[in-house]
Amino acid sequence: MLNCEIVEPKGAVDAAVIWLHGLGASGHDFVPVVPHLGLPDNHGIRFVFPHAPEIPITINGGMVMPGWYDILAMSIEREIDLVQIESSAAAVRDLIQRELDAGIPSERIVLAGFSQGGAVVYHAALSYPKPLAGLLTMSTYFATAKEVKLNEANKDLPIHIFHGSQDPMVQESMGHTANQILQSMGFKPKYRSYSMQHEVCAEEISDIGNSLRGWLRLG
């Protein structure tokens, strides 16, 4: 099981958000965002921020850093290690199972991911055999669009895609491509871009909070 930073709600837990960070970051990165989501005090959401394992990253000269999978080349489609991304998706499924074992129904679990983390949650959510509450992807791309085996349980999965219009690391065209591929698969994603680079901004954080409010039917 992955090591995680966990932010518990004030009262009883009845929902969970599993949120993956990007390359070279850690589970600590998005913890400070939680109080700024504009959620009601009694939101009941457990936020789970897993730490990626330390692995060599080819495009960074083999430097060892936190990563969900190796990136072999920075082509527009990215050449990635498919075995590692599947392994990371399996680790996410283990985290989902932990929430299920704690009494949280799958329909009250949201997957979220930034950059590399977003690529992993695309793969994990769309192939998951029980219906999830929603999928949030930020500044990322659909790395396994050709390989993922869609599961009927999540054919109506709500998906929100957020991207920076000036992102130099993951160009916004990659976010648009993911949006188009999802539509061709029968999904109805909502897409929003922001005037920012490879980061998050206050407006986006507010929109994330609104997504969670809607999907989890919060007050």
Number of C-alpha atoms within 10 A of each C-alpha: 9 14 12 19 17 16 16 14 17 12 11 12 16 18 23 27 24 22 26 31 26 23 19 16 15 20 20 14 14 18 15 10 14 13 10 12 20 16 18 11 11 13 20 19 24 21 22 25 25 23 22 25 17 14 16 17 20 15 13 13 8 12 12 14 17 20 25 28 26 22 20 15 13 13 8 10 13 13 14 17 13 15 11 15 24 18 15 23 23 16 18 24 18 14 18 25 15 13 22 16 10 11 12 18 19 19 16 21 27 26 26 27 23 26 21 27 29 27 27 32 28 26 24 26 28 22 19 20 15 14 20 23 24 24 28 24 29 28 29 29 30 24 22 17 16 8 9 16 13 17 14 14 15 19 15 16 19 18 22 20 22 23 31 24 19 15 17 11 13 22 19 22 14 18 25 20 14 21 22 14 15 16 12 10 12 10 17 17 19 12 15 16 17 15 11 14 18 20 14 18 14 11 12 19 16 15 17 22 19 16 20 24 17 13 17 21 10 14 10
